[in-house]
Amino acid sequence: MSCNDKTNSKKTTAQTENKETKSLKKILFVVTSHNQKGDTGKKTGYYLGEVSHPWEVLHSAGYEIDFVSPKGGKAPVDAFDMDDPINKKFWDNDIYRNKIENTKKPSEVNPAEYIAIHYAGGHGAMWDFAENTEIAEIAKKIYENNGVVSAVCHGPAGLVNIKLSNGAYLVDGKKLNSFTNEEEVKVELEDVVPFLLEDKLKERGAIFEKTTPFNKHVVVDQRLITGQNPQSAESVGKATLKELQRLTKS
């Protein structure tokens, strides 16, 4: 094979990979398996609105959503508000209700199938997202395949230990946000959670941006999209969609 043939072969492979990436229409949502707020005796889980509102935006745009949790199976749900019409729409969708009540185990996920990964919050995430190396590896592969990583509220707990192939933390040097120290104090859980998420992200080199407690705030930086609190969930979905559309055009 000549040098030209080798070059053309490499180009063809790269073009094929780019086409495959652009044609992907699946997004992986991560939800917690943890259902207790420390030793308080109070229940927790994933925050339903932080799943349903991004789901509504992305599913309506034609993306298929799959769900993974650290343990797989039925994920515990928190803030079960059926007065929220988007929550009700999600919960009444038989296909997606079945998916979130039968989440994939990390070992069952092929990262190559997904163009984005979204970490939903809920206080449960503080206990089982950060140390889950399998999901961190999935996120790393999606990101390094030119995919999008998004997270909202306590979902960014899943970001704190993701390391890229170059050894750097994913969040290092990037602008982002999450549930803030002030918000944790206001819900009186600052001494219950295993760590303060804002502080941990800063330790990892993140450039932390925030607004006043419980106001919507979304940050986009280098295919990383983060929202501060439940109020930001829909906007995270919209920002993710916009970024995916930009990648498709590029």
Residue frames relative to the residue before (quaternion, step in Angstrom):
aa qw qx qy qz dx dy dz
M 1.0000 0.0000 0.0000 0.0000 0.00 0.00 0.00
S 0.4020 -0.7224 0.5110 0.2354 3.58 -0.86 0.98
C 0.6754 -0.4715 0.3715 0.4284 3.56 -1.35 0.22
N 0.6380 0.5319 -0.3267 0.4509 3.57 1.02 -0.81
D 0.6393 0.5270 -0.3225 0.4577 3.55 1.02 -0.85
K 0.6523 0.5146 -0.3118 0.4609 3.56 1.01 -0.88
T 0.6473 0.5228 -0.3117 0.4588 3.55 1.00 -0.89
N 0.6685 0.4976 -0.2985 0.4651 3.56 0.93 -0.94
S 0.6253 0.5426 -0.3317 0.4523 3.56 1.08 -0.78
K 0.6526 0.5088 -0.3077 0.4697 3.57 0.99 -0.87
K 0.6400 0.5269 -0.3218 0.4575 3.56 1.01 -0.87
T 0.6506 0.5229 -0.3132 0.4530 3.55 0.98 -0.93
T 0.6465 0.5183 -0.3149 0.4629 3.57 0.98 -0.86
A 0.6657 0.5049 -0.2957 0.4631 3.57 0.92 -0.94
Q 0.6510 0.5138 -0.3126 0.4632 3.55 1.00 -0.87
T 0.6356 0.5283 -0.3223 0.4616 3.56 1.03 -0.83
E 0.6594 0.5070 -0.3059 0.4632 3.57 0.95 -0.92
N 0.6486 0.5151 -0.3190 0.4606 3.58 0.98 -0.82
K 0.6477 0.5140 -0.3177 0.4641 3.57 0.99 -0.84
E 0.6458 0.5194 -0.3182 0.4604 3.56 1.01 -0.86
T 0.6401 0.5231 -0.3229 0.4608 3.57 1.00 -0.85
K 0.6954 0.4841 -0.2804 0.4510 3.56 0.88 -0.94
S 0.6877 0.4889 -0.2888 0.4525 3.58 1.13 -0.62
L 0.4899 0.6700 -0.4377 0.3457 3.59 1.22 -0.25
K 0.0509 -0.8063 0.5893 0.0005 3.56 -0.90 0.93
K 0.5633 0.5858 -0.3912 0.4319 3.56 1.15 0.58
I 0.1065 -0.7705 0.6277 0.0315 3.53 -1.11 0.85
L 0.2850 -0.7611 0.5643 0.1452 3.55 -1.00 0.89
F 0.1702 -0.7635 0.6180 0.0782 3.57 -0.83 1.07
V 0.2181 -0.7657 0.5949 0.1106 3.56 -0.97 0.94
V 0.0050 -0.7858 0.6181 -0.0224 3.58 -0.87 0.99
T 0.5755 -0.6284 0.4162 0.3173 3.55 -1.17 0.64
S 0.3282 -0.7011 0.5923 0.2235 3.52 -1.34 0.41
H 0.5929 0.6229 -0.3337 0.3861 3.57 1.31 -0.25
N 0.1257 -0.8521 0.5076 0.0229 3.61 -0.76 0.99
Q 0.6828 0.4477 -0.2958 0.4958 3.62 1.21 0.27
K 0.3417 -0.7120 0.5727 0.2199 3.58 -1.03 0.81
G 0.7875 -0.2821 0.1414 0.5295 3.55 0.12 1.31
D 0.7196 -0.3879 0.3087 0.4863 3.56 -0.88 -0.99
T 0.3463 0.7658 -0.4744 0.2619 3.58 1.22 0.53
G 0.4297 -0.6903 0.4717 0.3411 3.58 1.16 -0.52
K 0.5762 0.5863 -0.3721 0.4311 3.59 1.31 -0.03
K 0.4510 -0.7063 0.4877 0.2449 3.53 -1.03 0.88
T 0.0018 -0.7659 0.6426 0.0211 3.53 -1.28 0.46
G 0.0168 0.7796 -0.6257 0.0200 3.56 -1.27 -0.30
Y 0.6883 -0.3794 0.3257 0.5255 3.57 -1.05 -0.70
Y 0.4496 -0.6757 0.5173 0.2715 3.55 -1.15 0.68
L 0.4673 -0.7438 0.3948 0.2692 3.54 -0.36 1.28
G 0.6795 0.5144 -0.3017 0.4273 3.59 0.88 -0.90
E 0.6472 0.5164 -0.3193 0.4610 3.57 1.19 -0.51
V 0.6113 0.4521 -0.3376 0.5550 3.52 1.38 0.02
S 0.7377 0.4805 -0.2611 0.3958 3.56 0.63 -1.15
H 0.6929 0.4922 -0.3042 0.4301 3.61 0.88 -0.85
P 0.6626 0.4359 -0.3295 0.5123 3.66 0.90 -0.66
W 0.5949 0.5673 -0.3562 0.4443 3.60 1.05 -0.73
E 0.6526 0.5287 -0.3193 0.4389 3.59 0.86 -0.94
V 0.6684 0.4972 -0.2959 0.4674 3.58 0.93 -0.91
L 0.7595 0.4213 -0.2129 0.4475 3.56 0.71 -1.10
H 0.6410 0.5085 -0.3211 0.4769 3.57 1.03 -0.76
S 0.6446 0.5224 -0.3162 0.4599 3.58 1.01 -0.79
A 0.6728 0.4818 -0.2846 0.4839 3.57 1.19 -0.57
G 0.6591 -0.5587 0.2919 0.4101 3.59 1.26 0.14
Y 0.5301 0.6273 -0.4152 0.3912 3.57 1.25 0.14
E 0.3406 -0.6982 0.5926 0.2128 3.53 -1.14 0.76
I 0.2098 -0.7890 0.5694 0.0961 3.57 -0.90 0.93
D 0.0896 -0.7493 0.6533 0.0613 3.55 -1.05 0.88
F 0.2860 -0.7645 0.5580 0.1495 3.56 -1.24 0.46
V 0.0400 -0.7622 0.6460 0.0152 3.52 -1.12 0.82
S 0.0478 -0.7670 0.6384 0.0427 3.56 -1.18 0.58
P 0.6825 -0.5064 0.3141 0.4232 3.61 -1.10 0.44
K 0.7790 0.3074 -0.1665 0.5206 3.60 0.99 -0.79
G 0.4123 -0.6890 0.4879 0.3425 3.58 1.18 -0.39
G 0.6868 0.4848 -0.3434 0.4188 3.57 -1.28 0.11
K 0.7920 -0.3118 0.2269 0.4734 3.56 -1.27 -0.46
A 0.2547 -0.7776 0.5601 0.1295 3.55 -0.76 1.06
P 0.4506 -0.6853 0.4960 0.2851 3.63 -0.94 0.83
V 0.2332 -0.7961 0.5486 0.1042 3.57 -0.92 0.91
D 0.1629 -0.7616 0.6233 0.0705 3.54 -1.13 0.81
A 0.8141 0.2273 -0.1804 0.5031 3.58 -1.30 0.37
F 0.1271 0.8312 -0.5209 0.1473 3.55 0.80 1.11
D 0.1174 0.8329 -0.5178 0.1560 3.56 0.43 1.31
M 0.1242 -0.8238 0.5513 0.0442 3.58 -0.22 1.26
D 0.4998 0.6097 -0.4483 0.4214 3.59 1.25 0.17
D 0.5727 0.5293 -0.3676 0.5067 3.55 1.31 -0.28
P 0.3935 -0.7651 0.4508 0.2376 3.63 -0.42 1.16
I 0.6311 0.5186 -0.3449 0.4624 3.61 1.10 -0.57
N 0.6012 0.5343 -0.3511 0.4794 3.57 1.07 -0.69
K 0.6752 0.5007 -0.2918 0.4562 3.56 0.89 -0.97
K 0.6333 0.5339 -0.3309 0.4521 3.58 0.98 -0.84
F 0.6591 0.4950 -0.3052 0.4768 3.57 0.94 -0.87
W 0.7025 0.4906 -0.2753 0.4359 3.57 0.78 -1.07
D 0.6951 0.4660 -0.2667 0.4781 3.58 1.11 -0.66
N 0.5504 0.5828 -0.4060 0.4389 3.58 1.28 -0.08
D 0.3929 -0.7729 0.4442 0.2257 3.57 -0.27 1.27
I 0.6453 0.5357 -0.3301 0.4331 3.58 0.96 -0.85
Y 0.7519 0.4006 -0.2253 0.4727 3.56 0.78 -1.02
R 0.5658 0.5546 -0.3888 0.4702 3.57 1.14 -0.47
N 0.6557 0.5027 -0.3052 0.4734 3.57 0.98 -0.83
K 0.6450 0.5355 -0.3271 0.4360 3.57 0.98 -0.83
I 0.7343 0.4253 -0.2567 0.4626 3.58 0.81 -0.94
E 0.6606 0.4580 -0.3171 0.5032 3.58 1.22 -0.27
N 0.7313 0.2515 -0.1936 0.6037 3.56 1.36 0.07
T 0.0198 0.8483 -0.5282 0.0320 3.56 0.75 1.05
K 0.5440 -0.6084 0.4709 0.3348 3.53 -1.23 0.53
K 0.4241 -0.6090 0.5901 0.3180 3.52 -1.30 0.39
P 0.6311 -0.5419 0.3747 0.4094 3.63 -1.08 0.53
S 0.6450 0.5439 -0.3189 0.4318 3.59 1.03 -0.77
E 0.6674 0.5037 -0.2915 0.4645 3.58 1.24 -0.38
V 0.6087 0.5766 -0.3328 0.4315 3.58 1.30 -0.10
N 0.1817 -0.7389 0.6401 0.1064 3.55 -1.04 0.90
P 0.3676 -0.7730 0.4648 0.2267 3.63 -0.25 1.20
A 0.5996 0.6009 -0.3561 0.3906 3.59 1.09 -0.64
E 0.6228 0.5637 -0.3400 0.4229 3.60 1.20 -0.35
Y 0.7463 0.4345 -0.1959 0.4647 3.59 1.20 -0.42
I 0.3356 -0.7372 0.5619 0.1678 3.52 -1.11 0.84
A 0.7975 0.0813 -0.0459 0.5961 3.60 1.24 -0.27
I 0.1462 -0.7471 0.6389 0.1105 3.51 -1.35 0.40
H 0.1132 -0.8028 0.5850 0.0192 3.56 -0.92 0.97
Y 0.2197 -0.7695 0.5906 0.1041 3.55 -0.82 1.09
A 0.2114 -0.7698 0.5924 0.1087 3.58 -0.55 1.16
G 0.4202 -0.7216 0.4967 0.2367 3.54 -1.12 0.66
G 0.2080 0.6702 -0.6865 0.1905 3.45 -1.40 -0.43
H 0.5709 -0.6477 0.3695 0.3435 3.58 -0.86 0.90
G 0.5337 0.6434 -0.4080 0.3671 3.59 1.13 -0.51
A 0.5900 0.6118 -0.3538 0.3905 3.57 1.11 -0.73
M 0.6020 0.5896 -0.3558 0.4042 3.57 1.13 -0.59
W 0.7136 0.4525 -0.2560 0.4696 3.59 1.16 -0.46
D 0.8449 0.2109 -0.1002 0.4813 3.63 1.00 -0.52
F 0.5499 0.6163 -0.4163 0.3801 3.61 1.19 0.08
A 0.7001 0.5339 -0.3035 0.3642 3.57 0.67 -1.15
E 0.7694 0.3830 -0.2009 0.4701 3.58 0.89 -0.88
N 0.5232 0.6393 -0.4275 0.3671 3.61 1.20 0.06
T 0.2394 -0.8233 0.5020 0.1134 3.55 -0.09 1.31
E 0.6076 0.5722 -0.3609 0.4161 3.60 1.09 -0.63
I 0.6987 0.4407 -0.2830 0.4874 3.59 0.85 -0.89
A 0.5902 0.5583 -0.3629 0.4564 3.59 1.11 -0.64
E 0.6544 0.5051 -0.3065 0.4719 3.59 1.01 -0.80
I 0.6134 0.5348 -0.3399 0.4714 3.59 1.06 -0.75
A 0.6711 0.4997 -0.2946 0.4617 3.58 0.89 -0.97
K 0.6229 0.5462 -0.3331 0.4503 3.56 0.98 -0.84
K 0.6896 0.4851 -0.2866 0.4550 3.58 0.85 -0.97
I 0.6333 0.5140 -0.3342 0.4722 3.60 1.00 -0.77
Y 0.6714 0.5015 -0.2995 0.4562 3.58 0.89 -0.95
E 0.7182 0.4460 -0.2592 0.4671 3.58 0.87 -0.92
N 0.6242 0.4750 -0.3403 0.5186 3.57 1.31 -0.05
N 0.5902 -0.6113 0.3257 0.4146 3.54 1.28 0.61
G 0.4323 0.6929 -0.4634 0.3438 3.56 1.13 0.68
V 0.5185 -0.6340 0.4939 0.2919 3.52 -1.39 0.09
V 0.1488 -0.7458 0.6423 0.0950 3.55 -1.13 0.76
S 0.0308 0.7946 -0.6052 0.0389 3.57 -0.79 1.02
A 0.0044 0.7845 -0.6192 0.0327 3.55 -1.23 0.55
V 0.1098 -0.8044 0.5823 0.0421 3.56 -1.11 0.66
C 0.8559 0.1337 -0.1270 0.4831 3.53 -1.20 0.79
H 0.7978 -0.1389 0.1221 0.5739 3.63 -0.32 -1.18
G 0.4113 0.7289 -0.4548 0.3044 3.59 1.26 -0.03
P 0.6281 0.5544 -0.3552 0.4146 3.63 0.98 -0.69
A 0.4193 0.6646 -0.4903 0.3770 3.62 1.23 0.06
G 0.6367 0.5419 -0.3185 0.4467 3.56 1.17 -0.60
L 0.6465 0.5482 -0.3130 0.4283 3.58 1.23 -0.34
V 0.5807 0.6794 -0.3683 0.2561 3.55 1.07 -0.75
N 0.7856 0.2920 -0.1686 0.5188 3.63 1.08 -0.54
I 0.4154 0.6810 -0.5020 0.3340 3.61 1.15 0.39
K 0.0602 -0.7864 0.6147 0.0109 3.55 -0.77 1.11
L 0.4024 -0.7094 0.5325 0.2264 3.53 -1.01 0.89
S 0.7182 -0.4602 0.3044 0.4239 3.56 -1.30 0.21
N 0.6640 0.5009 -0.3057 0.4634 3.59 1.16 -0.52
G 0.5950 -0.6095 0.3399 0.3987 3.57 1.31 0.10
A 0.5814 0.5841 -0.3741 0.4252 3.58 1.26 -0.18
Y 0.5281 -0.5910 0.4950 0.3561 3.55 -1.20 0.52
L 0.5930 -0.5873 0.4213 0.3549 3.57 -1.05 0.78
V 0.7411 0.4381 -0.2362 0.4506 3.59 0.89 -0.93
D 0.4806 0.7030 -0.4295 0.3005 3.60 1.22 -0.33
G 0.8468 0.1247 -0.1235 0.5021 3.56 -0.72 1.13
K 0.6231 0.5314 -0.3491 0.4556 3.58 1.26 0.08
K 0.4601 -0.6475 0.5328 0.2917 3.54 -1.18 0.64
L 0.1762 0.7804 -0.5848 0.1339 3.55 -0.94 0.87
N 0.1401 -0.7641 0.6089 0.1607 3.54 -1.32 -0.17
S 0.0761 -0.7559 0.6483 0.0504 3.53 -1.40 0.03
F 0.7020 -0.3283 0.3533 0.5240 3.55 -1.29 -0.31
T 0.3325 -0.8020 0.4721 0.1529 3.56 -0.65 1.13
N 0.6733 -0.4592 0.3837 0.4343 3.53 -1.32 0.18
E 0.6517 0.5286 -0.3148 0.4435 3.57 0.95 -0.89
E 0.6600 0.5002 -0.3067 0.4692 3.56 0.98 -0.83
E 0.6305 0.5305 -0.3363 0.4560 3.59 1.02 -0.75
V 0.6354 0.5177 -0.3199 0.4753 3.57 1.07 -0.77
K 0.6706 0.5205 -0.3050 0.4316 3.56 0.93 -0.88
V 0.7112 0.3849 -0.2640 0.5258 3.61 1.12 -0.52
E 0.4370 -0.7555 0.4025 0.2760 3.56 1.39 0.28
L 0.5331 0.6131 -0.4204 0.4039 3.56 0.96 0.87
E 0.3520 0.7726 -0.4736 0.2344 3.59 1.25 0.22
D 0.7250 0.3843 -0.2370 0.5201 3.60 1.18 -0.50
V 0.6048 0.5536 -0.3450 0.4569 3.57 1.32 0.08
V 0.6593 0.4985 -0.3140 0.4671 3.60 0.92 -0.88
P 0.5747 -0.6353 0.3919 0.3355 3.61 -1.04 0.70
F 0.7763 -0.0401 0.0045 0.6291 3.59 1.24 -0.37
L 0.4730 -0.6260 0.5248 0.3302 3.56 -1.28 0.32
L 0.4559 -0.7450 0.4205 0.2456 3.53 -0.53 1.23
E 0.6222 0.5418 -0.3440 0.4483 3.58 0.93 -0.83
D 0.6774 0.4991 -0.2937 0.4536 3.58 0.85 -0.97
K 0.6700 0.5161 -0.3040 0.4384 3.57 0.92 -0.93
L 0.6484 0.5124 -0.3177 0.4649 3.58 0.99 -0.81
K 0.6334 0.5171 -0.3247 0.4754 3.57 1.04 -0.75
E 0.6144 0.5486 -0.3381 0.4553 3.59 1.05 -0.77
R 0.6938 0.4686 -0.2654 0.4780 3.56 1.09 -0.71
G 0.6348 -0.5750 0.3183 0.4063 3.59 1.26 0.14
A 0.4218 0.7142 -0.4650 0.3094 3.59 1.24 0.15
I 0.3491 -0.6783 0.6038 0.2313 3.54 -1.24 0.61
F 0.1636 -0.8564 0.4862 0.0583 3.54 0.05 1.34
E 0.0615 -0.7821 0.6201 0.0024 3.55 -0.87 1.05
K 0.0679 0.8112 -0.5776 0.0605 3.60 -0.99 0.72
T 0.2827 -0.7061 0.6151 0.2078 3.49 -1.38 0.23
T 0.7346 -0.3834 0.2863 0.4810 3.59 -1.25 -0.14
P 0.6730 -0.5473 0.3094 0.3897 3.60 -1.06 0.70
F 0.8749 0.1008 -0.1138 0.4598 3.50 -1.17 0.92
N 0.5187 0.5402 -0.4636 0.4735 3.53 1.12 0.79
K 0.5950 -0.6048 0.4070 0.3384 3.56 -1.10 0.77
H 0.1720 0.7662 -0.6065 0.1241 3.56 -0.98 0.90
V 0.0049 -0.7968 0.6017 -0.0544 3.57 -0.77 1.09
V 0.1236 -0.7820 0.6093 0.0441 3.56 -1.02 0.88
V 0.1070 -0.7786 0.6173 0.0358 3.57 -1.02 0.91
D 0.1961 0.7758 -0.5781 0.1597 3.58 -0.75 1.02
Q 0.8615 -0.1249 0.0567 0.4888 3.56 -0.67 1.19
R 0.7163 -0.4676 0.2283 0.4650 3.57 0.79 1.12
L 0.5784 0.4981 -0.4012 0.5063 3.56 1.22 0.57
I 0.0388 -0.8128 0.5794 -0.0459 3.56 -0.64 1.19
T 0.0290 0.8215 -0.5654 0.0674 3.56 -0.69 1.08
G 0.1692 -0.7739 0.6051 0.0794 3.54 -1.16 0.75
Q 0.5489 -0.6963 0.3721 0.2748 3.54 -0.94 0.94
N 0.8229 0.0010 0.1115 0.5571 3.58 0.90 -0.91
P 0.7319 -0.4104 0.2723 0.4709 3.62 -1.20 0.04
Q 0.6004 0.5824 -0.3505 0.4212 3.57 1.10 -0.65
S 0.6853 0.5006 -0.2634 0.4586 3.58 1.23 -0.49
A 0.4329 0.7629 -0.4275 0.2187 3.60 1.25 -0.25
E 0.6726 0.4819 -0.3112 0.4674 3.61 0.84 -0.89
S 0.6620 0.5147 -0.3068 0.4502 3.58 0.95 -0.85
V 0.5944 0.5358 -0.3620 0.4781 3.59 1.13 -0.59
G 0.6379 0.5227 -0.3222 0.4648 3.59 0.99 -0.81
K 0.6742 0.4927 -0.2924 0.4661 3.57 0.93 -0.88
A 0.6564 0.5007 -0.3120 0.4703 3.58 0.99 -0.81
T 0.6247 0.5300 -0.3309 0.4684 3.57 1.07 -0.73
L 0.6477 0.5149 -0.3121 0.4668 3.57 0.94 -0.88
K 0.6497 0.5182 -0.3149 0.4584 3.58 0.93 -0.88
E 0.6683 0.4929 -0.2995 0.4697 3.57 0.97 -0.85
L 0.6376 0.5156 -0.3266 0.4701 3.59 1.01 -0.75
Q 0.6464 0.5090 -0.3160 0.4724 3.58 1.00 -0.78
R 0.6298 0.5216 -0.3331 0.4695 3.58 1.06 -0.72
L 0.6640 0.5061 -0.3076 0.4564 3.58 0.94 -0.85
T 0.6326 0.5436 -0.3269 0.4444 3.56 1.04 -0.77
K 0.6921 0.4816 -0.2688 0.4656 3.57 1.04 -0.79
S 0.6471 0.5645 -0.3176 0.4022 3.57 1.11 -0.69
